[in-house]
Amino acid sequence: MTHAHGHGHDHGDGRRFERPPQRPAGFRPLMAPGQNGVDYEHRVDFDRLRAYRLGRAQAALEASECGAFLLFDFYNIRYTTQTWIGGALGDKMIRYALLMRGHDPILWDFGSAVRHHQLHSDWLPAENYRPGFLGFKGAVDPQGGADLMKDAVAEIVSLLTAAGLQNEPVGLDIVEPPFLFELQRHGIRVADAQQRMLDARVIKNQDEIMLLNQAAAMVDGVYQDIVDALKPGVRENEIVALANRRLYEYGSDQVEAVNAISGERCNPHPHNFTDRIIRPGDQAFFDIIHSFNGYRTCYYRTFGVGWATESQKDAYKRARQWMDEALDAIKPGVGTDDVAKALPRAQDFGFDNELAAFGLQFAHGLGLGLHERPIISRLNSMKDPVELKPGMVFAMETYCPASDGVSAARIEEEVVVTEYGTEVLTKFPAQELFVANPY
């Protein structure tokens, strides 16, 4: 079932029947082909993908006040250098890349990963891959005798000086305070590069969209496995284990999180999983967050276990209505404030204000990172709207607590903004409350 808008007709019983969108002549559907490279189909063109991403980053630098961007954000590093190492190092602040005007990126990476890049990632000169280490977020005292940060900053300053950029601001995305202090000691003026990089990453090319679609297709299959296993007696953590196993079997490169929430844990939404045993008549919802070749999913579905009560069905219908109204509002050229207005107010589902309810009725960009642009919600979009443009990809989420006080419905659809409207990547049925293994 795809939501490509034009939308659906409500037949009075909660069902909505899809009608095809007004696609232009010669339209080619969004593809989720096989994951291997083949000689007989056009699939992901990784050379084109790498060139597109670096070009977007370089254009963002040229449009800024900065002479260079110094990047620590794991996803900005991947976007500019086309490199990746294990997620365990993603939050350690030891990998960094320097993008200077008119120059190829330079990457400082962890240990033997540098040699691997030199052998297998030849889109950058071998000398642009350099060993680097800054101390695992303070595990090596930056004021001690190792001088790791002093040496790193001195090398960066020498590169800026050689390029004639030593008097230009350096854009930073994220940084450890001791590293920032060392830059300031050298007289380096700093600016915000994260805003520029997020702007660069917001418009996806055809390869990024294909990877996002392939990642979603993997979750489509996992939800079928979950439905088959979702019976009384299974525990939430067993569903999480099942999802992790299947995703890695499909070829996922990182399962970032799987939320599994059931029964009385549905309201309020805790955003986690436990060892709770799922029971007959529970409402249960799941969120599957993983990446394929770096591109992420955020993909909720809600189920009844064995049967569903009228209270649970009503909550689901309302969450679906909110979703459909939000999806109907999404069009190229529309402001995110207009989409946010289609979402319910915090008070409509039991919260005092939008901050307290944030994350339950909103949309967030998807790409190499889980939370990219645009962020659409009543909390931020009314004051700072953004125009929706073709190539934006984001996940729209709704949530509705049930009148029984414990159950709740949670739905999420991944949306691509196109020239003619939208396409939805998340295909597992969600128009009605899906009852798993009904009695």
Disulfide bonds with the S-S distance in Angstrom:
none
